[in-house]
Amino acid sequence: MILNPKNFIPLIIVLLFLAGCENPFSPNEIQLDSSELEQFSSDLEIELGLSGKNTKTLRKALGRHGSKGRWEKDPGFIWKLAAELQETLSDEAKEKVFDRLNKLKKHSKDDRIDQSPKDRDKHNKESFNAIQKVLSENQKEEFNLIMENHRSELSSIIEAIQSGEITRDNGEEMIKELDESLKSSIDSLLTDEQKSQLKEMKKEFEAKKKAFEEQVKLAKMEALELTNDQIITLDEAQEKLNSELGNIKFRVESGELSREEGKIAFELAFEKNKNALSNIWTDKQVEIIKFHRFLQMRWHFKSGKIKGEDGKGGRGG
């Protein structure tokens, strides 16, 4: 009896599936239980050009550490994700992450001049939300008008800097004065009772923030598997850095240093701290830290809003 090989094709597919082989036509077969995780996974898959195997690895890790709302509730989510991906992604995928991180650093949105007024508002979201909660309806209208005027003036300053009409230093000084004017306008809008309410809300927020940061610190220690000696060295280095930064800030405020000199001093202090810490990390810890930095940046801008090397936004940047 002559058997037709075509008859074996369906059977082979079934056997491959039962054996756990990866389906090359369905790299996203692992389902994530939230749109946030799906968006994050999709952004990373496209941005890094991950293979089907590495995509599956990514999605498994996202599901393990982020499912059932842990992406939102667990302060250590990003650190846990970083530690697992450092361990499980291929060397090729890891190199893509590190290369992408270097490019993102060059176009970091930390610089206030490179931020749009809308981006800057996001950094003050908690404060603005708190203010909105204590305002009357009439005050809210006035508050919105104050914010609209502030954004308009800020946009004008940023455009003048980018066109070369004014220098960057002058622009930063103008932005600082504009921020002070905003604070003054909002302060004039509030009643004494509302100011007291905001002070109490700030205390509650700071307490929650401190508790959150402690949990993040514990997650970091666990992810990096820090030794007691490393923990002591890190604490001493941080204490020394805080002291140096506080001293520089005092010298700038007293007029001993110009703002530009203070900025340079800050950069030198951070660089000195970075060099001191570089000697205590293992190669594995360095990679986990890089993974965390990359994932944190991309999670914060999980809609693909961080600019890439070409300066363009969009998914995958």
N, C-alpha and C positions, 0 to 999 in steps of 0.2 A: 504493500500500500504506500503510495507516494503522498507525503504530507506537504501541504502548501504553507510556506513560511509566514505568509500574511496572516494565517489563522492564529499565530503566536503573538502578534503585536499587542492585542488587548491584554493578554495574559502577562506579558512582560511589563506593561505599564502598571498593572495591579501589583505585581511582585515588587517592583521598584518602590511603589508607594508604601507597601507594607514593610519594606526593609528600611524605611525612613529616609530614602534618598530625597534630596531637595528637588522640588519641581521648578525647573528653570523658567517656566512660563508664569509662575506665581510667587515672586520673591516676597510679596507682602502678605503671605498666607497667614501670618500671625496677626490676629486682630487685637487692636488696642481699644480700651474702653472709654476713651474720651477724645473729643475733637482736638484738644490741645496737644495730646501726645501724638495723634495722627499727623497734625500739622508739623510738629517738631521733627518727627521721623521723616516725613516727606521732604522737608527743607534740607535736612542733613544728607539724605540719600542723593538728592539732586546736586547739592553744593559740593559734595565730596566725590560724587560719581562712584558710589559704592557698588560692589558686585552683589549678586544675589545672596551669596553666603554671608557677606559682611552685613548686608541689609537685615537678614534674618537674625544675626547676632545682635545688631542694634535694637531691633524690635523686641527681642527676648528680654534684653536688659531694661528697656523702657517699661515693658509690662511688669517685670519683677519688682522694680523699684518705684514705678509711678502709677500702677493701677489702683483702683478703688479710691481715687482721690489723693493718693500719697504724693503725687507730683505737687499738690497744693498744700497738703497738711504737714508733710515731713520736711523739716528744715535741712536735713542731710541728703535730700534727694539727688542733687547734682553731684555731691561728693561720692555717694554710693555708685551712681551711674558711671562716673569717671573711673573709679577703681576697677569696676567690672570690665569696661570697654578697653582699658589699658591691658587687661589680662587676656581678653578674648578676641579682639580684632586682629586681623592679619597685620604683618609688618608694613605691607604696602598701604593699607588703610590708615595706619598710625602716622605714616609719613605724610599722607595727605592732610591729616588733621593738623600736624605741626606746621606744615607749609602754609595752610590756610590761616592758622593762628598768627603767623608772622605778618601776613598780608593785612589781616584785620587790625593788628596793632598800629600799622601805618595810617590807617583810616579810622582810628578810634574816634568815637563821638564824645569823648570826655572833654574835648576842647570846646569851651562855651562859644567861641566865635563860629565854629563849624556847625553849631546846632541851630535849627530853626526855632522860632518862638514856640511852636507846638511841641517840639522835643523838650525844650526847657521846662515847659509847663508840666510835663510828665514827672520830672524830678521833684516838683513841688506839689504833686498830686495830693498827698496826705494832708498837707497844710491847707490847700485850697478847699478840699472836701470838708475839713473841720470847720473852716470859716463859713462855708455855705450852710452848714447845719444850724448855726446860731443866728443867721440873718433873717430878718423879716422879708416879706415879699418885695416891699419897696427898696429895702437895702440890697436885695439880690440884683435888682435892675441896675442900681448904681454901681454895685461891685462888678457886674458884667461889663459895664461901660468903662470902668477903670481898667479892667484887664484888656479890653479891646484896644484902648488907647496905648496901653503899655506895649502890647504886641506890635502895634503899628510903628511906634517909635523905635522899638528894638529892631524890627525889620529894616528900617531906614539906616540905622547904625551899621548893621551887619552888611548891608549892600554897599555902604560907603567904604567899609574896610575891604571888602572883596574887590571893589573897583579901583582901590588905591587912592581914593579921594582923601581918606584919613589913614594914619598909621595904625597898626595893630595895637600898640601900647595906648594910644589915645582912645581907640575904640573900646578897649577893655576898661579904661577909666570912665568913659561915658556910660558903659553898661552898668558899672558899679554905681554910679550916681543915679541912673535910671531905676535900679533895684531899690536904692534907698528912698527914692521918690515914691515908688510903689508901696513900700512898707508904710511910709508916712500917710499916704492916701487911705490905705486900708485901716490904719490905726485911727484916723480921724472919723472913719465910717462907723467904728464899733463903739458901743456903750461900755461903761465900766463893768456892768454885769456880764456882758458878752466876753469881755477880755478875761474876766475871772473864770468863765466857763471854758475858754480856750486854754487857759493855764492848766486847769484840771485835766482836760483832754490830752494836753501835751504830756503831763506826768504819766497818765495811763499808757499813752503811746510809747514813751521812753522805757517804761517798765516792760512792756511786751517786747519791745525791740531788743532790750538787754537779754531777756529770756531766750528769744529767738537766736541771738548771736551766740549764746552759750551752747545751745543745741547744735548750731552749725560748727562750732569749735570742736565739740565732742565727735561729731561726724567726720570732721577733717582728721582728727587724731586717729580715729579708727580706720579710715580709708588709707591713710599713709602708714599705719602701723608704727607710729612714733615710739621711740624708746624714751625712757625717763631722762637720759642725758640730752636727747634732742629737745624734749619739752622744756627743760631748764634753760638750754641755750636760746631757744626761740623766745621764751618769756623775757630773758635778760636783754636780748636784741631789741625786742619790741619796746621795752621800757626805756632803753637808751635812745631809740628813734623818737619816741614820744617826747622825751626831754629835749632833744635837739630841735625838733619841729616847733615845740613851744617857745624855745629861746629865739628861734628865727622869727616867729610870728610877733613876739614882743619887740624885737629890734626893728621890724618893719613898722609896727604901729607907733613906736616912739620916734620914728624918723631917722634912726641910725642907719637903716638900709632903705634903699629905694625899692619900689615894688618889683622892678626888674631884677635887682640884686637879690631880693628875697626869693624870687622865683628860681633863680639859679642855685641859691643855697638849698632850697627845698629839693631840687633835682639831685644835687650832690649828696644830700643826706640819704635820700632813697637809694641812690646808686651804691653808696657806701654800705648801707644795710643789706642790699641785695648781694653784694660781693661777700659780705661776712657770712651770710646764710648759705651761699652756694657751696661751701665746703662741708656742710653737715648733711646734705641730702644724698641718698643713694640714687642710682640711675633710675630705678623703678619709681621712686618717689617723685623725681623730676618729671617723669612722663605723666604720672597721675596729676600733678599740679598743672601741667600744660593742658591735659584733657579737661580739667576742671575749668581752667580759664576760658578755653574755647567754648565749652558747653554752656558756661554761665553767660558769656557774651551772646551766644546764639539763642539761648532760652529767653533772655531779656528782649531780644529782637526777633522772636520766633516767626514773625511775619515776613522775614527776609529784608529788614530795613537797614541792616548794617551795610555800608558800602564796601565794595571789593576793590581790588587793585586798580580796576579801570574806572573807579569812582561812580559806578552805576549801582542802583539799588535793585529791588525786585527779588523774587525767590531765588535763592542760591547766591545772590549778590555777586 
